[in-house]
Amino acid sequence: MSGEEQVTEVKKGEEFTFQAEMKQLLHLIIHSLYQHKEIFLRELISNASDALNTAHSRLLVDQSLFDADAKLGIEISTDKDAKTLTITDSGIGMSREDLIDNLGTIARSGTQGFLEQLKAAGEEGASDLIGHFGVGFYSAFMVADKVVVRTRSIETDGKALEWSSEGGNAFEISEVEKETRGTEIILHLNEENQDFAEDHRVKSVIKKYSNYVFFPITMGEEQVNEITAIWTKRKSEVTEEEYEEFFKTVSGNFGKPLTTIHTTVEGNLQYHALLYIPESASFEQLFGKEVKGIKLYCRKVFVHDGDTGLLPPYLRFVTGVVDSEDLPLNVSREVVQNNPVSAKIGKALTKKVLGEIESMAKNDMETFKKFWTSFSRVFKEGLRSDFLRKEQLLELMHYETSTQDAESLHTLSAYVERMPEKQTEIYYVAGDSREAALLNPKIEYFKKHNIEVLLFLDPVDEFVIGDGFSEAKYKEKPLKEIDQADLSWIEESDDEDVEQASDDELASLIVAMKDTIGEQVEDVQKSSRLVDSPCALVSSKDGMSSQMEKMMKMMNEQFEGSKRILEINPKNSIIRALAKLAKKDAESDFLKACAEQLFENVMLIEGNLKSTEKMVARNYVFMEKALENVDA
């Protein structure tokens, strides 16, 4: 039963069925991480911390909420006799709808893809994926035969509810008595995991994974975690291990950071910042509408972790903490985003982050490649949105090129330095992969003359070029797709010995091809650029490239695009033979079939062929014709 279908009032012991994907998830988590079971506690504490952060934000602006005076913290208790482990927080709590949506379904897009990733990740990768995707609660079933959740929402009209499940096909929701705000999770430990009913075992896991959680974690009268405001320390006082542990706490990413930015500013504007660039992007960082990357504090008191606007959206992969004494405690998202202090801090931090990326590119290319692989698509958004820093961002764009090895990335500046003196344009070709780009017939001429071409292998590259390159220019040099390039500066070698179709024959072929495919193209013309391939589609001088049209169609299914020019190569043996046939019999059915085939071949190469049925049927006819003369 889906969450949308469950609309009846809560009754004592009402049973619900898990979403189908939820059953798969439970099975995978329980059976994929048997050697890393202790991460369940990390995940439950992380969820409790998030609930406390949200409650804190709500209470800053509204003291009329339920149980407003409750102390913010996490309590953990064990019971060896009852074989239970209990995690209690005084956070925001959950409503009936929250219990169904959050603990009974995976209410987000990309669920199936995540499940496939989880299957393929193996033990080490799976533990990180669980945290990244926000489904860590279900890791509790790795150690528990039964999980009970008692909760009461921060809303004044909220009811105390109990959610319980044994991890099978169903869960149950009941009304219970609970006088305090927040959530209590009781794990009934299975036989293999009785050690989590021992205080020393639980404390060791807390120290390992959750030592820097922002709220006190207590067991009995003892506070187990440190809650050190590590960002207020001097760099010399913080070890690499401490930076890495805090990164795990603040980001929910349990790998290592790619780079760490720790800065303190004093004077008219005072703030501490500890920021990280992760090694890889989370689902939310790539596709989320709101990424809670940076936690904002005022004098070590948590203020906000939503869209603070401190960094531009194309730097949303940056995570960490900013603590300023100059911001008010009672602050909403709108106040943060419109506060002049925030604007100054954000400007300084953006400069700091971009400076770190620049340094990475200049001094540590291996690390930069990791950054570029994970975040380049997000980062390139800045070319269309951050016009004040456009020139700086342009210098950070890196591409593969046709003449350099596949493992290397190159800046526009490096490309320009290698340009021949007479070359006045920067050339590029777009493709779905390096192999596809280098097999594009239109690049043959550039290969022949050893002219370097940028490879735009990301679908967004051409899309951002219009606004991002100041009318498609870099240092006053236009960026041109190779079929629109001006190549008049190139000195041609003498090709008199190369056989080619005569002008009369070629003219007959062009007429015949126009009669056959004329409605599908703008024109059919003789090519002076093709070297080996029989033909290629090129854009008119002011038209879009095929890759750009594909991008436009992805954004708007109704987008038609413009017709393009089919160029034919008079030196190619297929074109020479067809030209002779056209001169003899312009109405030949075989000639018309070949014209259609040539056109669809180039459409297929560019990834724009809508249907292959006619093409495949025509290929069978060609094969039959070719085999007619083969002896039995």
C-alpha positions as CSV (number, residue, x, y, z in Angstrom):
1,M,0.0,0.0,0.0
2,S,1.5,3.4,-1.0
3,G,1.7,6.4,1.3
4,E,-1.0,8.2,-0.8
5,E,-3.4,5.4,-0.3
6,Q,-3.1,5.3,3.5
7,V,-5.5,8.1,4.5
8,T,-7.5,6.6,7.3
9,E,-7.2,7.8,10.9
10,V,-4.6,6.1,13.1
11,K,-6.0,3.3,15.1
12,K,-4.5,1.1,17.8
13,G,-2.3,-1.4,16.1
14,E,-3.0,-0.3,12.5
15,E,-0.9,-2.3,10.0
16,F,0.7,-1.0,6.8
17,T,2.6,-2.8,4.0
18,F,6.1,-1.7,3.1
19,Q,6.6,-0.1,-0.4
20,A,8.1,-2.7,-2.8
21,E,11.4,-0.9,-3.1
22,M,11.5,-0.7,0.7
23,K,11.5,-4.5,1.0
24,Q,14.4,-4.7,-1.5
25,L,16.3,-2.0,0.5
26,L,15.9,-3.8,3.8
27,H,17.0,-7.1,2.2
28,L,20.1,-5.5,0.7
29,I,21.1,-3.5,3.8
30,I,20.7,-6.5,6.1
31,H,22.7,-8.8,3.8
32,S,25.3,-6.4,2.3
33,L,27.0,-5.0,5.4
34,Y,27.3,-7.8,7.8
35,Q,31.0,-6.9,8.5
36,H,30.2,-3.3,9.1
37,K,27.1,-3.5,11.3
38,E,28.3,-0.9,13.8
39,I,27.5,1.9,11.2
40,F,23.8,1.5,12.2
41,L,24.6,3.6,15.3
42,R,26.4,6.2,13.3
43,E,23.3,6.6,11.1
44,L,20.8,6.7,14.0
45,I,22.8,9.4,15.8
46,S,23.2,11.4,12.5
47,N,19.4,11.3,12.1
48,A,18.9,12.4,15.7
49,S,21.3,15.3,15.2
50,D,19.4,16.4,12.1
51,A,16.2,16.3,14.1
52,L,17.8,18.4,16.9
53,N,19.1,21.0,14.3
54,T,15.6,21.4,12.9
55,A,14.0,21.7,16.3
56,H,16.6,24.3,17.2
57,S,15.9,26.4,14.1
58,R,12.1,26.2,14.7
59,L,12.4,27.3,18.3
60,L,14.6,30.3,17.5
61,V,11.6,31.9,15.8
62,D,8.6,30.3,17.7
63,Q,8.7,29.5,21.4
64,S,5.1,28.5,21.4
65,L,5.9,25.1,20.0
66,F,5.4,21.9,22.0
67,D,7.9,21.2,24.9
68,A,9.9,24.4,24.0
69,D,12.1,24.2,27.1
70,A,13.4,20.6,26.5
71,K,17.2,20.4,26.5
72,L,18.6,19.6,23.1
73,G,20.6,16.4,23.2
74,I,20.8,12.6,22.6
75,E,20.6,10.0,25.3
76,I,21.6,6.4,24.7
77,S,20.9,3.5,27.1
78,T,21.5,-0.3,27.1
79,D,19.7,-3.1,28.8
80,K,21.5,-6.4,28.8
81,D,18.6,-8.3,30.4
82,A,16.0,-7.0,27.9
83,K,18.6,-7.2,25.1
84,T,17.8,-3.7,23.9
85,L,19.6,-0.5,22.8
86,T,17.7,2.8,23.0
87,I,18.5,6.1,21.3
88,T,16.5,9.1,22.4
89,D,16.6,12.7,21.1
90,S,14.6,15.8,21.9
91,G,14.4,16.9,18.3
92,I,11.5,17.8,16.0
93,G,9.7,14.4,16.3
94,M,7.4,12.9,13.7
95,S,3.8,13.0,12.7
96,R,1.7,10.1,11.4
97,E,2.5,11.2,7.8
98,D,6.2,11.5,8.6
99,L,6.2,7.9,10.0
100,I,4.5,6.5,6.8
101,D,6.6,8.6,4.4
102,N,9.9,8.4,6.1
103,L,9.9,4.9,7.6
104,G,7.6,3.0,5.1
105,T,8.6,4.3,1.7
106,I,11.6,5.7,-0.1
107,A,9.9,8.9,-1.2
108,R,12.3,10.2,-3.8
109,S,13.2,9.9,-7.4
110,G,16.1,7.7,-8.5
111,T,15.2,4.9,-6.0
112,Q,15.8,2.0,-8.4
113,G,19.1,3.4,-9.5
114,F,20.2,3.7,-5.9
115,L,19.2,0.1,-5.2
116,E,21.3,-1.0,-8.2
117,Q,24.3,1.0,-7.0
118,L,23.9,-0.6,-3.5
119,K,24.0,-4.1,-5.1
120,A,27.1,-3.3,-7.0
121,A,29.0,-1.3,-4.4
122,G,30.2,-4.1,-2.1
123,E,30.6,-3.7,1.6
124,E,32.9,-0.7,1.6
125,G,31.0,1.3,-0.9
126,A,27.6,0.4,0.4
127,S,28.2,1.8,3.9
128,D,28.9,5.3,2.3
129,L,25.9,5.0,-0.1
130,I,23.5,4.4,2.7
131,G,24.5,7.6,4.4
132,H,24.5,9.6,1.1
133,F,21.0,8.5,0.2
134,G,19.5,9.3,3.5
135,V,18.2,5.8,4.3
136,G,20.4,5.0,7.3
137,F,17.5,4.3,9.6
138,Y,17.0,0.9,8.0
139,S,20.5,-0.2,8.9
140,A,19.0,-0.8,12.4
141,F,17.6,-4.1,11.1
142,M,21.2,-5.4,10.7
143,V,21.4,-5.8,14.4
144,A,17.7,-5.9,15.5
145,D,14.9,-8.4,15.1
146,K,12.5,-5.7,16.0
147,V,12.6,-1.9,15.9
148,V,10.2,0.3,17.8
149,V,10.0,4.1,17.3
150,R,8.1,6.3,19.8
151,T,7.8,9.9,18.8
152,R,5.9,13.1,19.4
153,S,6.0,16.0,17.0
154,I,7.1,19.6,18.0
155,E,3.7,20.8,16.7
156,T,1.4,21.7,19.5
157,D,-1.4,19.5,18.2
158,G,0.9,16.5,17.6
159,K,0.0,13.0,19.0
160,A,2.4,10.6,20.5
161,L,2.8,7.6,18.2
162,E,4.6,4.3,18.0
163,W,6.0,2.7,14.8
164,S,7.1,-0.9,15.0
165,S,8.3,-3.5,12.6
166,E,10.2,-6.8,12.5
167,G,11.7,-6.0,9.2
168,G,9.5,-8.2,7.1
169,N,6.7,-7.0,4.8
170,A,4.8,-4.7,7.2
171,F,5.0,-2.1,10.0
172,E,2.4,-1.0,12.6
173,I,1.5,2.4,13.9
174,S,-0.3,2.9,17.3
175,E,-1.1,5.8,19.6
176,V,0.9,5.8,22.8
177,E,1.6,8.0,25.8
178,K,4.7,10.2,25.6
179,E,5.0,13.4,27.5
180,T,8.1,14.8,25.9
181,R,9.0,16.0,22.4
182,G,11.3,14.0,20.1
183,T,12.0,10.5,19.1
184,E,12.9,7.3,21.0
185,I,14.2,4.3,19.0
186,I,14.3,1.0,20.7
187,L,16.3,-1.8,19.1
188,H,15.5,-5.4,20.2
189,L,18.9,-6.9,19.4
190,N,19.2,-10.2,17.6
191,E,21.3,-13.1,19.0
192,E,24.3,-12.3,16.9
193,N,24.6,-8.7,18.1
194,Q,24.1,-8.8,21.9
195,D,27.4,-6.9,22.3
196,F,25.5,-3.7,21.5
197,A,23.8,-4.0,24.8
198,E,27.2,-3.4,26.4
199,D,28.0,0.2,27.4
200,H,31.7,-0.1,26.5
201,R,30.9,-1.4,23.0
202,V,28.4,1.4,22.3
203,K,30.8,4.1,23.6
204,S,33.6,2.9,21.3
205,V,31.3,3.2,18.3
206,I,30.3,6.7,19.3
207,K,33.9,7.8,19.7
208,K,34.8,6.3,16.3
209,Y,32.0,7.7,14.2
210,S,30.1,10.5,16.1
211,N,32.6,12.2,18.4
212,Y,32.0,15.6,16.8
213,V,28.2,15.6,16.6
214,F,27.0,19.1,17.6
215,F,24.8,18.0,20.5
216,P,25.8,16.2,23.7
217,I,25.5,12.4,23.5
218,T,25.0,11.0,27.0
219,M,25.0,7.6,28.6
220,G,23.8,7.8,32.1
221,E,25.5,10.8,33.6
222,E,28.5,10.7,31.2
223,Q,28.8,12.8,28.1
224,V,30.5,10.5,25.5
225,N,31.3,12.9,22.6
226,E,33.6,15.9,22.7
227,I,31.5,18.5,20.8
228,T,34.7,20.5,20.2
229,A,34.2,23.6,18.1
230,I,37.1,22.5,16.0
231,W,36.6,25.4,13.5
232,T,37.6,28.0,16.2
233,K,41.0,26.3,16.8
234,R,44.2,27.3,15.0
235,K,45.3,25.1,12.1
236,S,48.4,24.1,14.1
237,E,46.1,22.8,16.9
238,V,44.1,20.4,14.6
239,T,45.5,17.1,13.4
240,E,44.7,15.6,10.0
241,E,42.8,12.8,11.7
242,E,40.6,15.4,13.5
243,Y,39.9,17.2,10.3
244,E,38.9,13.9,8.7
245,E,36.6,12.9,11.6
246,F,34.9,16.3,11.6
247,F,34.4,16.1,7.9
248,K,32.5,12.8,8.4
249,T,30.3,14.4,11.0
250,V,29.5,17.6,9.2
251,S,29.0,16.1,5.8
252,G,27.5,12.7,6.3
253,N,30.2,11.5,3.9
254,F,32.3,8.8,5.4
255,G,35.2,8.9,3.0
256,K,38.0,11.4,3.1
257,P,37.8,15.1,2.0
258,L,39.6,16.0,-1.3
259,T,40.7,19.2,0.3
260,T,40.2,21.2,3.5
261,I,39.9,25.0,3.8
262,H,40.3,26.3,7.4
263,T,40.3,30.1,7.8
264,T,39.8,32.7,10.5
265,V,39.1,36.4,9.8
266,E,39.4,39.1,12.4
267,G,38.8,42.8,12.3
268,N,35.7,44.7,11.1
269,L,34.3,41.4,10.0
270,Q,34.9,38.3,12.2
271,Y,34.2,34.7,11.3
272,H,35.6,31.2,11.4
273,A,35.1,28.8,8.5
274,L,36.0,25.2,8.1
275,L,35.1,24.0,4.6
276,Y,35.6,20.8,2.7
277,I,35.5,19.6,-0.9
278,P,34.5,15.9,-0.8
279,E,36.1,13.3,-3.1
280,S,32.7,12.5,-4.7
281,A,29.3,14.0,-5.2
282,S,26.3,12.8,-3.2
283,F,22.9,12.4,-4.9
284,E,21.6,15.6,-3.3
285,Q,24.7,17.6,-4.4
286,L,24.1,16.7,-8.1
287,F,20.3,16.7,-8.3
288,G,18.9,18.1,-5.0
289,K,16.8,21.3,-5.0
290,E,18.2,22.3,-1.7
291,V,21.6,21.1,-0.4
292,K,22.4,21.6,3.3
293,G,26.1,21.8,2.6
294,I,27.1,24.6,5.1
295,K,26.0,24.8,8.7
296,L,25.8,28.4,9.9
297,Y,26.7,29.2,13.5
298,C,26.7,32.4,15.6
299,R,29.1,32.3,18.5
300,K,29.1,28.5,18.3
301,V,25.3,28.3,18.4
302,F,23.7,26.6,15.4
303,V,21.6,29.0,13.3
304,H,20.8,27.5,9.9
305,D,21.8,24.7,7.6
306,G,19.5,25.3,4.6
307,D,20.2,27.4,1.5
308,T,22.3,30.1,3.2
309,G,23.4,31.7,0.0
310,L,26.9,32.0,1.3
311,L,28.3,30.2,-1.7
312,P,26.9,30.3,-5.2
313,P,24.8,27.2,-6.4
314,Y,27.6,25.9,-8.6
315,L,29.7,25.4,-5.4
316,R,27.0,23.4,-3.7
317,F,29.4,20.5,-3.3
318,V,31.3,22.4,-0.6
319,T,30.4,21.3,2.9
320,G,31.4,22.6,6.4
321,V,30.8,25.2,9.1
322,V,30.8,29.0,9.1
323,D,30.7,30.7,12.5
324,S,30.2,34.5,12.7
325,E,29.8,36.7,15.7
326,D,28.2,39.4,13.5
327,L,25.0,37.5,12.7
328,P,21.9,37.6,14.8
329,L,20.9,34.3,16.5
330,N,17.2,34.6,15.5
331,V,17.7,34.3,11.8
332,S,15.6,32.8,9.0
333,R,16.8,31.8,5.5
334,E,15.6,35.1,4.0
335,V,17.5,37.1,6.7
336,V,20.7,35.1,6.1
337,Q,20.5,35.5,2.3
338,N,19.8,39.3,2.5
339,N,22.1,40.1,5.4
340,P,25.1,42.4,4.4
341,V,27.4,40.5,6.7
342,S,26.4,37.2,5.0
343,A,27.1,38.8,1.6
344,K,30.6,39.9,2.7
345,I,31.4,36.5,4.2
346,G,30.0,34.7,1.1
347,K,32.1,36.8,-1.2
348,A,35.3,36.1,0.8
349,L,34.5,32.4,1.0
350,T,33.8,32.1,-2.7
351,K,37.1,33.7,-3.4
352,K,38.8,31.3,-1.0
353,V,37.2,28.2,-2.5
354,L,37.9,29.2,-6.1
355,G,41.5,30.0,-5.1
356,E,41.8,26.5,-3.6
357,I,40.6,24.9,-6.9
358,E,43.0,27.1,-8.8
359,S,45.9,25.9,-6.6
360,M,44.8,22.3,-7.1
361,A,44.8,22.7,-10.9
362,K,48.3,24.3,-10.9
363,N,50.0,22.2,-8.2
364,D,48.2,18.8,-7.9
365,M,46.7,17.7,-11.2
366,E,45.9,14.2,-9.9
367,T,43.7,15.6,-7.1
368,F,42.2,18.1,-9.6
369,K,41.2,15.3,-11.9
370,K,39.3,13.7,-9.1
371,F,37.6,17.0,-8.4
372,W,36.8,17.5,-12.1
373,T,35.4,14.0,-12.5
374,S,33.1,14.4,-9.6
375,F,32.0,18.1,-9.8
376,S,32.8,19.6,-13.2
377,R,29.1,19.4,-14.4
378,V,27.9,21.3,-11.3
379,F,30.9,23.7,-11.5
380,K,30.3,24.6,-15.1
381,E,26.9,26.0,-14.1
382,G,28.8,29.1,-13.0
383,L,29.6,30.0,-16.6
384,R,25.9,30.8,-17.1
385,S,25.2,32.3,-13.7
386,D,28.2,34.0,-12.2
387,F,29.1,36.7,-14.7
388,L,31.2,38.7,-12.2
389,R,33.6,35.8,-11.9
390,K,33.3,34.6,-15.5
391,E,36.9,35.3,-16.5
392,Q,38.2,33.4,-13.4
393,L,35.9,30.5,-14.1
394,L,37.0,30.3,-17.7
395,E,40.6,29.8,-16.6
396,L,39.5,26.8,-14.6
397,M,37.7,25.0,-17.4
398,H,39.6,21.9,-18.5
399,Y,39.1,19.7,-21.5
400,E,40.6,16.7,-23.3
401,T,41.9,17.6,-26.8
402,S,42.4,15.6,-30.0
403,T,46.2,15.8,-30.1
404,Q,46.9,15.2,-26.4
405,D,46.7,11.9,-24.6
406,A,43.4,10.7,-23.1
407,E,44.5,11.0,-19.5
408,S,45.3,14.7,-19.7
409,L,43.2,17.8,-19.2
410,H,44.0,21.2,-20.7
411,T,42.9,24.7,-20.1
412,L,41.8,27.2,-22.8
413,S,45.0,29.1,-22.1
414,A,47.2,26.1,-22.8
415,Y,45.3,25.5,-26.0
416,V,45.8,29.1,-27.2
417,E,49.5,28.9,-26.4
418,R,49.9,25.9,-28.7
419,M,47.9,27.4,-31.6
420,P,49.8,28.1,-34.8
421,E,50.4,31.8,-35.4
422,K,47.9,32.0,-38.3
423,Q,45.1,30.2,-36.4
424,T,42.6,32.8,-35.1
425,E,39.9,30.6,-33.8
426,I,39.6,27.9,-31.0
427,Y,38.1,24.7,-32.5
428,Y,36.0,22.2,-30.7
429,V,33.9,19.1,-31.4
430,A,31.2,17.7,-29.2
431,G,30.6,14.0,-28.6
432,D,29.3,11.5,-26.1
433,S,32.8,10.1,-25.5
434,R,36.4,10.6,-26.6
435,E,36.1,7.7,-29.1
436,A,32.9,9.1,-30.6
437,A,34.3,12.6,-31.0
438,L,37.5,11.3,-32.7
439,L,35.5,9.2,-35.1
440,N,33.4,12.1,-36.2
441,P,33.9,12.5,-39.9
442,K,34.2,16.3,-39.6
443,I,37.4,16.0,-37.5
444,E,39.3,14.1,-40.3
445,Y,40.5,17.3,-41.9
446,F,41.9,18.6,-38.6
447,K,43.7,15.3,-38.0
448,K,45.2,15.4,-41.5
449,H,46.7,18.9,-40.8
450,N,47.5,18.1,-37.1
451,I,45.3,20.9,-35.8
452,E,44.3,20.6,-32.2
453,V,40.6,20.4,-31.4
454,L,39.0,20.7,-27.9
455,L,36.8,17.7,-27.1
456,F,33.5,18.7,-25.5
457,L,32.4,15.4,-23.9
458,D,29.9,16.7,-21.4
459,P,26.4,17.4,-22.7
460,V,26.4,20.8,-21.0
461,D,29.7,22.0,-22.6
462,E,28.1,23.6,-25.6
463,F,25.1,24.7,-23.6
464,V,27.2,26.9,-21.3
465,I,29.4,28.2,-24.0
466,G,27.0,30.9,-25.3
467,D,26.8,32.8,-22.0
468,G,29.9,31.4,-20.4
469,F,32.4,32.4,-23.0
470,S,31.2,36.0,-23.6
471,E,29.6,35.4,-27.0
472,A,31.7,32.3,-27.5
473,K,35.1,34.0,-27.2
474,Y,38.1,33.5,-25.0
475,K,40.7,36.3,-25.0
476,E,39.1,37.7,-28.2
477,K,39.4,34.4,-30.0
478,P,36.1,32.9,-31.1
479,L,35.2,29.3,-30.2
480,K,34.0,27.5,-33.2
481,E,32.4,24.1,-33.7
482,I,34.6,22.4,-36.3
483,D,32.0,22.4,-39.1
484,Q,31.7,26.2,-38.8
485,A,35.5,26.9,-38.6
486,D,37.3,29.2,-41.0
487,L,40.2,27.1,-42.3
488,S,41.3,29.5,-45.1
489,W,44.6,30.0,-43.3
490,I,45.6,26.4,-43.9
491,E,48.0,25.7,-46.8
492,E,46.7,22.7,-48.7
493,S,49.0,20.0,-50.0
494,D,48.9,19.0,-53.7
495,D,46.2,16.3,-54.0
496,E,46.2,16.0,-57.8
497,D,47.1,12.3,-57.6
498,V,44.1,11.5,-55.5
499,E,41.2,10.1,-57.6
500,Q,37.9,11.9,-57.3
501,A,34.6,12.2,-59.0
502,S,34.4,14.5,-62.0
503,D,32.4,17.8,-61.6
504,D,29.7,16.5,-64.0
505,E,29.3,13.2,-62.2
506,L,29.3,14.9,-58.8
507,A,26.7,17.5,-60.0
508,S,24.5,14.6,-61.1
509,L,24.8,12.9,-57.8
510,I,24.0,16.0,-55.9
511,V,20.8,16.5,-57.9
512,A,19.8,12.9,-57.3
513,M,20.5,13.1,-53.6
514,K,18.5,16.3,-53.3
515,D,15.6,14.6,-55.1
516,T,15.7,11.7,-52.6
517,I,16.5,13.3,-49.2
518,G,16.0,17.0,-50.0
519,E,13.1,17.4,-47.5
520,Q,15.4,16.2,-44.7
521,V,18.4,18.5,-45.3
522,E,18.9,22.2,-46.1
523,D,21.3,21.4,-49.0
524,V,23.6,18.8,-50.4
525,Q,27.1,20.1,-51.2
526,K,30.6,19.1,-52.3
527,S,32.9,18.9,-49.3
528,S,36.4,20.3,-49.2
529,R,37.1,19.1,-45.7
530,L,36.2,15.4,-45.5
531,V,39.3,13.2,-45.9
532,D,38.1,9.5,-45.7
533,S,34.4,9.4,-44.9
534,P,31.8,9.6,-47.7
535,C,29.7,12.3,-46.1
536,A,28.9,14.4,-43.0
537,L,26.2,16.7,-41.8
538,V,27.3,20.2,-41.0
539,S,25.5,23.2,-39.6
540,S,24.8,26.3,-41.6
541,K,26.9,29.3,-40.6
542,D,24.4,30.5,-38.0
543,G,22.9,27.2,-37.1
544,M,23.2,25.0,-34.0
545,S,25.5,22.0,-33.8
546,S,23.9,18.5,-33.5
547,Q,25.1,18.2,-29.9
548,M,23.5,21.6,-29.0
549,E,20.3,20.5,-30.7
550,K,20.3,17.3,-28.6
551,M,20.7,19.4,-25.5
552,M,17.8,21.6,-26.5
553,K,15.6,18.6,-27.2
554,M,16.4,17.2,-23.7
555,M,15.0,20.4,-22.2
556,N,12.1,20.7,-24.6
557,E,10.7,17.7,-26.4
558,Q,8.8,20.0,-28.8
559,F,12.1,21.5,-30.0
560,E,12.5,20.7,-33.7
561,G,15.9,22.2,-34.6
562,S,17.0,23.3,-38.0
563,K,17.8,21.4,-41.2
564,R,21.5,20.9,-41.9
565,I,23.8,20.6,-44.9
566,L,24.9,17.2,-46.1
567,E,28.5,17.4,-47.5
568,I,29.7,14.6,-49.7
569,N,33.4,13.7,-50.3
570,P,34.3,13.5,-54.0
571,K,37.5,11.5,-53.1
572,N,35.6,8.7,-51.4
573,S,35.3,5.5,-53.4
574,I,31.6,5.1,-52.5
575,I,30.8,8.7,-53.6
576,R,32.9,8.2,-56.8
577,A,30.9,5.1,-57.7
578,L,27.5,6.6,-56.9
579,A,28.5,9.7,-58.9
580,K,29.1,7.5,-62.0
581,L,25.8,5.7,-61.4
582,A,24.0,9.1,-61.1
583,K,25.4,10.2,-64.4
584,K,24.2,7.1,-66.1
585,D,20.8,6.6,-64.3
586,A,19.7,9.3,-62.0
587,E,16.4,7.5,-61.3
588,S,18.1,4.2,-60.2
589,D,16.3,2.7,-57.1
590,F,19.6,1.5,-55.9
591,L,21.1,5.0,-56.0
592,K,18.1,6.3,-54.1
593,A,18.5,3.6,-51.5
594,C,22.2,4.5,-51.1
595,A,21.4,8.2,-50.7
596,E,18.9,7.3,-47.9
597,Q,21.5,5.0,-46.3
598,L,24.3,7.6,-46.4
599,F,22.0,10.2,-44.7
600,E,20.9,7.8,-42.0
601,N,24.4,6.6,-41.4
602,V,25.5,10.1,-40.4
603,M,22.4,10.6,-38.4
604,L,23.2,7.4,-36.5
605,I,26.8,8.5,-35.9
606,E,25.5,11.8,-34.4
607,G,23.0,10.0,-32.2
608,N,20.0,11.7,-33.9
609,L,18.5,8.8,-35.8
610,K,15.0,8.4,-34.5
611,S,14.2,5.0,-36.0
612,T,16.4,2.2,-37.2
613,E,13.8,-0.1,-38.7
614,K,14.0,1.2,-42.3
615,M,17.8,1.3,-42.1
616,V,18.1,-2.3,-40.9
617,A,15.7,-3.5,-43.6
618,R,17.7,-1.6,-46.2
619,N,20.9,-3.2,-45.0
620,Y,19.5,-6.6,-45.5
621,V,18.6,-5.7,-49.1
622,F,22.2,-4.5,-49.7
623,M,23.6,-7.7,-48.2
624,E,21.4,-9.8,-50.5
625,K,22.5,-7.8,-53.5
626,A,26.2,-8.1,-52.6
627,L,25.8,-11.9,-52.1
628,E,24.1,-12.5,-55.5
629,N,27.5,-12.7,-57.2
630,V,29.1,-15.0,-54.6
631,D,29.4,-18.6,-55.8
632,A,27.5,-21.2,-53.8
